[in-house]
Amino acid sequence: DRNTPLIIDEWNYDTNANILPERKEKSYISASYIPSRIKKMYEAGIDYQLYFCLEDFQNNKEGIVRNVGIFSFDPESSEYKGEPKAAYNIFRALSNLGNNMFSASLKPNDEFVDVIATKTQDRIALLIYNYIDPDIARNYLSRNISALSAAERKSLLNIITSDRLDKILAHSIEISKIRLSKRLKTLLTAARELNDKAGKSKSVARSINMSIKNIQGKYSYQKYSVDSSCSTNCAFNALEEKEVNLSGAYQETLTLTPYSVDMIILSKKPAEPETAVSVTPEQPAAQNIEKVSSPADAKEKVP
């Protein structure tokens, strides 16, 4: 039934381990993962999804430790002290998006940098992220496996379940020397190139040119960021605020550090009311001069 909703009941992070610095000391990394996966699920036709989970597991009687929460708490503290991670600010950013999303055709031709662009009647909100997928090679293969023949899929699965895929990605095994179809060799070569690009992108900032067209009037500009400068207890305040007077387009060059998220909000300012000028008609000069009985009185009373 096409009306049956597709639901992801739990999702959190790419890699399998539940105890990672990327989930706590470097939680900005898992924070940048959130908008990336939400948009990909939306594009794949997922109707609903549930992020797991709100709170870390630690210091419990079961001895379970999992750095998977949006909040980190210490239940042994008499005051139950805790702190929000960088992921919390991502959800705050998501809540500032508008209900109307721009066409998916605006998607940049990039595996790591992408944008969620939304609008309301008087506001534009852009969420731009630079998430470097640690499993980009395997994810690329899984997205394209349906285009292979049955024999090609079997060969690819044999490579993935063995240690040969890791060796191929590390350039320890030459793809040209493996007995595979031309199509499968091309697929593995592309996956390896993406893996190489991901390795370089983890330490290099990216610059992108952002352009918004068909926009007129005065706008207030606010920019928020989630990046390596903060992992826990991060304030969600605008790092940059200004007024821009737009006449058809807005352009800006953004520098995105690895695993960072920028939010830009353009809010249209209300038109300034016209200043009302009150004009009192001048009265005839004779009406402003008091009657005088003699020339002497006139000299005293008339300015």
MOWOCOR-V76219 format. One record per backbone hydrogen bond with DSSP energy under -1.0 kcal/mol. CO is the residue of the C=O (numbers start at 1). NH is the residue of the N-H. Records with the same first field share a line. If there is no record, write none. Layout:
CO: NH, NH
//
This chain:
1: 4
6: 47, 48
8: 50
11: 52
18: 67
20: 23
21: 24, 26
22: 30
24: 27
26: 29
27: 31
28: 32
33: 37
34: 38
35: 39
36: 40
37: 41
38: 42
39: 43
40: 44
41: 46
42: 45
48: 8
54: 71
57: 66
60: 63
66: 57, 68
70: 85
71: 56
72: 83
74: 77
77: 80
81: 74
83: 72
84: 233
85: 88
86: 90
87: 91
88: 92
89: 93
90: 94
91: 95
93: 96
94: 97
100: 119
103: 106
104: 107
108: 110
112: 131
114: 129
116: 127
117: 102
118: 125
119: 100
122: 268
123: 120
124: 266
125: 118
126: 264
127: 116
128: 262
129: 114
130: 259
133: 136
135: 139
136: 140
137: 141
138: 142
139: 143
140: 144
144: 147
145: 148
149: 153
150: 154
151: 155
152: 156
153: 157
154: 158
155: 159
156: 160
157: 161
159: 165
163: 167
164: 168
165: 169
166: 170
167: 172, 173
168: 171
174: 177
175: 178
178: 180
181: 185
182: 186
183: 187
184: 188
185: 189
186: 190
187: 191
188: 192
189: 193
190: 194
191: 195
192: 196
193: 197
194: 198
195: 199
196: 200
197: 201
198: 202
200: 203
206: 256
208: 254
210: 252
212: 250
215: 248
217: 246
218: 269
219: 244
220: 267
221: 242
222: 265
223: 239, 240
224: 263
226: 261
227: 230
231: 86
240: 223
242: 221
244: 219
246: 217
248: 214
250: 212
252: 210
254: 208
256: 206
260: 130
261: 226
262: 128
263: 224
264: 126
265: 222
266: 124
267: 220
284: 287
285: 288
294: 298
295: 299
296: 300
297: 301
298: 302
//
